[in-house]
Amino acid sequence: MKQKRGPWLTIFAIGYILLAISDMLKPYQQTRSPGVGLVFFGHKLTATANLIIAPLFGIFFVIYAIGIWRMKRYALPMSLAYAVYAVLNPLLFNFVFHGSNGSSNPIVLMIVYAVGLAVPIATAVILTQRRAELT
């Protein structure tokens, strides 16, 4: 019997597709807004690095979202890797930029960080709990 992924994994899969689209568009957004770029292990990417790495992250998220949607076993290690990255990336960003990120509203920043940590961790936890159902 095929198990349903449930509402949370459905929401997360859709969210990862949106994140993939966002990452794939970052190189093109950077031409209009120079401050836009993928943050990769604490460093905001620009130019060629952003042109290469941002779409690769987009592809990662598309594959990851498909794995979640179809309840595939390969989504579990991807979830664990992304959860670790999601924890490390903002910490390294704050270390590299000493907490100066240009945001004028610290509450918005805290909400973004909270969601940016909660969703990857929750996805990894749910997939780990349901690993027997993954095909």
C-alpha positions as CSV (number, residue, x, y, z in Angstrom):
1,M,0.0,0.0,0.0
2,K,1.4,3.4,-1.0
3,Q,1.6,5.9,1.9
4,K,0.5,9.5,1.5
5,R,3.2,12.1,2.3
6,G,0.8,14.1,4.4
7,P,0.2,17.8,4.6
8,W,3.5,18.9,6.0
9,L,5.6,17.1,3.5
10,T,3.3,18.4,0.7
11,I,3.8,22.0,1.9
12,F,7.5,21.5,2.3
13,A,7.9,20.0,-1.2
14,I,6.0,23.0,-2.7
15,G,8.2,25.3,-0.7
16,Y,11.3,23.7,-2.0
17,I,10.1,24.1,-5.6
18,L,9.6,27.8,-4.9
19,L,13.0,28.0,-3.3
20,A,14.4,26.3,-6.5
21,I,12.8,28.9,-8.7
22,S,14.2,31.7,-6.5
23,D,17.7,30.3,-6.6
24,M,17.6,29.8,-10.3
25,L,16.5,33.4,-10.8
26,K,19.2,34.9,-8.5
27,P,21.8,35.4,-11.2
28,Y,19.2,37.3,-13.3
29,Q,18.0,39.3,-10.3
30,Q,21.5,40.4,-9.6
31,T,21.7,42.4,-12.7
32,R,18.8,44.6,-11.4
33,S,19.6,44.5,-7.7
34,P,23.4,44.0,-7.0
35,G,22.7,43.0,-3.4
36,V,20.8,39.8,-4.5
37,G,22.9,36.7,-4.5
38,L,23.0,33.2,-3.1
39,V,24.6,33.0,0.3
40,F,26.9,30.0,0.2
41,F,28.6,28.9,3.4
42,G,28.4,32.4,4.7
43,H,29.6,34.3,1.6
44,K,27.2,36.2,-0.7
45,L,28.0,35.1,-4.2
46,T,28.3,37.5,-7.1
47,A,29.1,37.3,-10.8
48,T,30.3,34.0,-12.1
49,A,30.1,32.2,-8.8
50,N,26.4,33.2,-8.4
51,L,25.7,32.3,-12.0
52,I,27.0,28.7,-11.5
53,I,26.2,27.8,-7.9
54,A,22.7,29.4,-7.6
55,P,21.2,27.3,-10.4
56,L,22.9,24.2,-9.0
57,F,21.1,24.8,-5.7
58,G,17.9,25.2,-7.7
59,I,18.5,21.9,-9.4
60,F,19.2,20.3,-5.9
61,F,15.9,21.7,-4.6
62,V,13.9,20.4,-7.6
63,I,15.3,16.9,-7.2
64,Y,14.8,17.1,-3.4
65,A,11.2,18.3,-3.8
66,I,10.4,15.5,-6.3
67,G,11.9,13.0,-3.8
68,I,9.7,14.4,-1.0
69,W,6.6,14.5,-3.3
70,R,7.1,10.9,-4.4
71,M,8.3,9.7,-1.0
72,K,11.6,8.5,-2.4
73,R,14.4,7.1,-0.2
74,Y,17.0,9.5,-1.7
75,A,15.2,12.5,-0.2
76,L,16.3,11.4,3.3
77,P,20.0,12.0,2.9
78,M,19.3,15.2,1.0
79,S,17.1,16.4,3.9
80,L,19.9,15.7,6.4
81,A,22.5,17.4,4.2
82,Y,20.3,20.4,3.7
83,A,19.4,20.7,7.4
84,V,23.1,20.8,8.3
85,Y,23.7,23.4,5.6
86,A,20.7,25.4,6.8
87,V,22.1,25.6,10.3
88,L,25.7,26.4,9.2
89,N,25.0,28.9,6.5
90,P,23.4,31.8,8.6
91,L,26.0,31.2,11.4
92,L,28.8,31.5,8.9
93,F,27.1,34.5,7.3
94,N,27.0,36.3,10.7
95,F,30.6,35.3,11.4
96,V,31.8,36.5,8.0
97,F,29.8,39.8,8.1
98,H,30.0,40.2,11.9
99,G,26.2,40.5,12.1
100,S,26.0,43.4,9.7
101,N,23.6,42.2,7.0
102,G,22.1,45.5,6.0
103,S,18.6,44.5,7.3
104,S,16.8,47.4,8.8
105,N,14.2,45.2,10.6
106,P,15.7,42.6,13.0
107,I,12.3,41.1,13.7
108,V,11.9,40.2,10.0
109,L,15.4,38.8,10.0
110,M,14.6,36.6,13.0
111,I,11.5,35.3,11.3
112,V,13.4,34.5,8.1
113,Y,16.1,32.7,10.2
114,A,13.5,30.8,12.2
115,V,11.6,29.6,9.1
116,G,14.9,29.0,7.3
117,L,16.0,26.6,10.1
118,A,12.6,25.1,11.1
119,V,11.6,23.9,7.7
120,P,14.8,22.0,6.8
121,I,15.0,20.5,10.2
122,A,11.3,19.5,10.3
123,T,11.6,18.0,6.8
124,A,14.6,15.9,7.9
125,V,12.8,14.8,11.1
126,I,9.6,13.8,9.3
127,L,11.4,11.9,6.6
128,T,13.6,10.2,9.2
129,Q,10.5,9.2,11.2
130,R,8.8,7.9,8.0
131,R,11.9,6.3,6.4
132,A,10.2,2.9,6.3
133,E,7.6,4.3,4.0
134,L,10.1,5.7,1.5
135,T,10.5,3.7,-1.7
